C-alpha cells in the first residue's frame, strides 16, 4: 500500500534510545502487551535515537506489519530511518515532537510540507520535508516496488 | 570552501565535481559486504521479500550487480540454527548464480575484520555493508556505512545507493597517548562527551597530532563504535600507517584522500590524551562511559573478549600479557573469541592462545559469538570488549553489560571485579 502524503492517527509514546533489538516483535522488549493495544493507522512518537543498533529488519518490519502508519521521533538512527522508508513506512525526525504530544493525542503529518500538527489545539512542529526521491519510494510502497517499476524488465543490473 | 575526506569520496562516487552536506546523491558503490544471515529466509519470516535471488527476479534483474565487488562472509561457524545453515547454503547458491567472493571455514571470522584483513577495504573507496558495524572500514580512510536488508537488494540490483551527504564533526586528538590506553578507552571517552545524540547521521572525522600514534587495530575499534553514536560514518585520515597496512594486505591502486584545510565542520571536539585514564561504559548505552576508577569493585560473572570491536591481534596480545602466569577468578567465566581466523592463527603462532588457556579462559572459534548469542542469566554481570551494552543484548533483559578495553576486561577476569588494568601491566 502506498504511503499517503497526509497521515492522521493516534499517538503511542515511547522513550529515548530504544535499540532495534527491543523494538523487534512490535516493541516487545519495552511493552510485551503493546502488540495487542496498537491499531492499524496508529503513530509512534519517540525520543532521541529511535532504532539505534542492529540493522536487522525484524524491528522495522514488525511495526509495519502491526499497521503503524508513521514513526516520528526526536531523532532516528540512520539505518533504521532508511529501512523504514525502504519498506514503505514514513519515518520523521522532528525535534520537539515528543514534548508537543501526549499518548492518545491525534496528530496529522504532512510529509511534503514537513509539518506535524496536533489536532486538539492545532500546535505544529516543522521537520525537513521529504526529498523527492524518498517521497517516490514511499509512494510506491517501498524500495522493492519502486525498483520493480523504475527498472522495469531491463533484465540487467545497473540499468536504472 | 574545501571538502572533507568523506565529501570528496561522496562526490567521486556520485560523479560530481563537488558535493555539500545536505546534497542528495545517487552514489556508485565500490564494495558491498553481506553477512551470511542476510541470506536466510528467517530474515524475512512472512516471505514478503524472499531472499536476494528471488527478490532480484521479482524486480526483473536476472544478473546481480558486479560480482567482483560483492563480498560475503560466514559470521557464525558452524551454523547453530536451521536459519543460519539455510542462509549459508543460500549464499553459496547465490554465488554460483550471480558470482561473489565468499569467506567461510578457516578463511572467515567476523566479516568486518575479514574485509579489512583480506584487502577489500582501501582508502578513498565508497563501501556499504549489510550490517550496522560496516562503519568500521573508515579506519583505513574510506567512506563506509551500514545498510538494511532491503537496501542491500537495491545495491545488488543497481550498484547504487541514495544518500544525503552528511555534515561532519571533527574529533581532534592532542597530547601523548599513555601506553596503557587503547582505541576502546579513547572512543568511550569521546562518546561520553559527544553523547548518544550528538553525531546522529553525521560523519565523525578523527584528526590531530595524537592520531599518528594510534594503531590500525585501535582505529578500527574507534570507527566500529561510531554507529553507537548513531553516526553515519567515521574516518581516519589515511597516513603512512594506513598505506603500509593496505599495501601489505591488498593489490592494486588506491587514492588516499585528505580533507582540505578549509573544509567545514559543524563542530569540533578536542581531547588531550596525555595522562588519560582507562574508560568503562555502564550498562544501557555505550555513551554511559566514565573513567574506570568510578567502577572499581563492581563484581563480574563473565568476561568476554570478542566482537568486531575488539578481539584483534593487538587485543589478544595485551590479554595474554595480563593473563600470563595468572588465573581467571574461580567463579568467573572468561571467553576469548578472536575477531578473525587471521588473528586466531597469529595468536596461536605467537603462543598467546596457550597463555590464555593456561589462565583458565576459554578460547572459541572466530565468529560473532556471545555478542549475538544469549549467554547471561538475569542479574548476571558481564564485562565485554564489545560495542553494545543495550538491555538484553547478551541474554536476559535484567543482566548487565559493562564495556571496556581488552586490558580492562582481562584484569577484571583475574580480580573477579572491575579493577585498574595498570595493576597487571
HADDOCK unambig.tbl for C-alpha pairs under 7 A between the chains (distance, minus, plus):
assign (segid A and resid 48 and name CA) (segid B and resid 197 and name CA) 6.53 0.50 0.50
assign (segid A and resid 49 and name CA) (segid B and resid 197 and name CA) 6.47 0.50 0.50
assign (segid A and resid 52 and name CA) (segid B and resid 230 and name CA) 6.65 0.50 0.50
assign (segid A and resid 53 and name CA) (segid B and resid 132 and name CA) 6.96 0.50 0.50
assign (segid A and resid 53 and name CA) (segid B and resid 228 and name CA) 6.82 0.50 0.50
assign (segid A and resid 54 and name CA) (segid B and resid 132 and name CA) 5.63 0.50 0.50
assign (segid A and resid 55 and name CA) (segid B and resid 131 and name CA) 5.63 0.50 0.50
assign (segid A and resid 55 and name CA) (segid B and resid 132 and name CA) 5.09 0.50 0.50
assign (segid A and resid 55 and name CA) (segid B and resid 147 and name CA) 6.66 0.50 0.50
assign (segid A and resid 55 and name CA) (segid B and resid 148 and name CA) 5.34 0.50 0.50
assign (segid A and resid 56 and name CA) (segid B and resid 148 and name CA) 6.61 0.50 0.50
assign (segid A and resid 57 and name CA) (segid B and resid 148 and name CA) 6.62 0.50 0.50
assign (segid A and resid 57 and name CA) (segid B and resid 149 and name CA) 6.63 0.50 0.50
assign (segid A and resid 77 and name CA) (segid B and resid 200 and name CA) 6.75 0.50 0.50
assign (segid A and resid 77 and name CA) (segid B and resid 230 and name CA) 5.68 0.50 0.50
assign (segid A and resid 78 and name CA) (segid B and resid 201 and name CA) 5.54 0.50 0.50
assign (segid A and resid 78 and name CA) (segid B and resid 232 and name CA) 6.51 0.50 0.50
assign (segid A and resid 79 and name CA) (segid B and resid 146 and name CA) 6.70 0.50 0.50
assign (segid A and resid 79 and name CA) (segid B and resid 147 and name CA) 5.69 0.50 0.50
assign (segid A and resid 79 and name CA) (segid B and resid 148 and name CA) 6.39 0.50 0.50
assign (segid A and resid 83 and name CA) (segid B and resid 148 and name CA) 5.84 0.50 0.50
assign (segid A and resid 83 and name CA) (segid B and resid 150 and name CA) 6.93 0.50 0.50
assign (segid A and resid 86 and name CA) (segid B and resid 150 and name CA) 6.48 0.50 0.50
assign (segid A and resid 86 and name CA) (segid B and resid 151 and name CA) 6.83 0.50 0.50
assign (segid A and resid 144 and name CA) (segid B and resid 59 and name CA) 6.88 0.50 0.50
assign (segid A and resid 147 and name CA) (segid B and resid 59 and name CA) 6.30 0.50 0.50
assign (segid A and resid 148 and name CA) (segid B and resid 59 and name CA) 4.23 0.50 0.50
assign (segid A and resid 148 and name CA) (segid B and resid 60 and name CA) 6.59 0.50 0.50
assign (segid A and resid 152 and name CA) (segid B and resid 60 and name CA) 6.47 0.50 0.50
assign (segid A and resid 153 and name CA) (segid B and resid 60 and name CA) 4.81 0.50 0.50
assign (segid A and resid 154 and name CA) (segid B and resid 60 and name CA) 6.75 0.50 0.50
assign (segid A and resid 154 and name CA) (segid B and resid 61 and name CA) 6.99 0.50 0.50
assign (segid A and resid 155 and name CA) (segid B and resid 60 and name CA) 5.41 0.50 0.50
assign (segid A and resid 155 and name CA) (segid B and resid 61 and name CA) 4.45 0.50 0.50
assign (segid A and resid 155 and name CA) (segid B and resid 62 and name CA) 5.21 0.50 0.50
assign (segid A and resid 156 and name CA) (segid B and resid 61 and name CA) 5.06 0.50 0.50
assign (segid A and resid 156 and name CA) (segid B and resid 62 and name CA) 5.84 0.50 0.50
assign (segid A and resid 156 and name CA) (segid B and resid 63 and name CA) 5.53 0.50 0.50
assign (segid A and resid 157 and name CA) (segid B and resid 61 and name CA) 6.01 0.50 0.50
assign (segid A and resid 157 and name CA) (segid B and resid 63 and name CA) 6.01 0.50 0.50
assign (segid A and resid 157 and name CA) (segid B and resid 64 and name CA) 5.58 0.50 0.50
assign (segid A and resid 157 and name CA) (segid B and resid 65 and name CA) 5.04 0.50 0.50
assign (segid A and resid 157 and name CA) (segid B and resid 157 and name CA) 5.04 0.50 0.50
assign (segid A and resid 157 and name CA) (segid B and resid 158 and name CA) 5.19 0.50 0.50
assign (segid A and resid 158 and name CA) (segid B and resid 65 and name CA) 6.62 0.50 0.50
assign (segid A and resid 158 and name CA) (segid B and resid 157 and name CA) 6.62 0.50 0.50
assign (segid A and resid 158 and name CA) (segid B and resid 158 and name CA) 4.19 0.50 0.50
assign (segid A and resid 158 and name CA) (segid B and resid 159 and name CA) 6.03 0.50 0.50
assign (segid A and resid 159 and name CA) (segid B and resid 158 and name CA) 6.81 0.50 0.50
assign (segid A and resid 160 and name CA) (segid B and resid 158 and name CA) 6.63 0.50 0.50
